[in-house]
Amino acid sequence: MKSGRPGYRFCTMVRSQGGRLPSGGKPDQAGSLTIGELAAAGGVGVETIRFYQRKDLLRTPVRGGGIRHYEEADLRRLRFIRQAQAAGFTLEQIRELLDLDAGEDRSRARELAKARIEALDGKIANLQRARDALRRLARECAEGSAGPCPILASFDI
């Protein structure tokens, strides 16, 4: 049988890591995500997903048809992890928050949040002092016409 292409007899469709079929079809399980889709939806790389799994922050689902399928709950958990990191929580603190959520220990979660707020307030105060000092130096540099700029002098270059 001739197909018009010498040496080709079959057309094989392969599922990409993203979980979509080349024909535009959907994954086998409705409502599930492959690791590539989970990573993309969470704004991270696949290796980040695997890292979080090794740290027991995300579950490692069993393979179904050779592919691990993740649920919407996994995506919500991933997004929580990213938001908590952005707020400055360590991975250990994030794990504790996730455990507290499962146990509904609101008082401990509140303690962790208050401690994080205090740490952020301290950083904000330091940044505001640095900004004010830099503004003052920039103003002094603009006013003077002779000698070294106070900004450079302040760094002892």
Secondary structure, 3 states (H helix, E strand, C coil): CCCCCCCCCCCCCCCCCCCCCCCCCCCCCCCCECHHHHHHHHCCCHHHHHHHHHCCCCCCCCEECCEECECHHHHHHHHHHHHHHHCCCCHHHHHHHHHHHHHCCHHHHHHHHHHHHHHHHHHHHHHHHHHHHHHHHHHHHHHCCCCCCHHHHHCCC
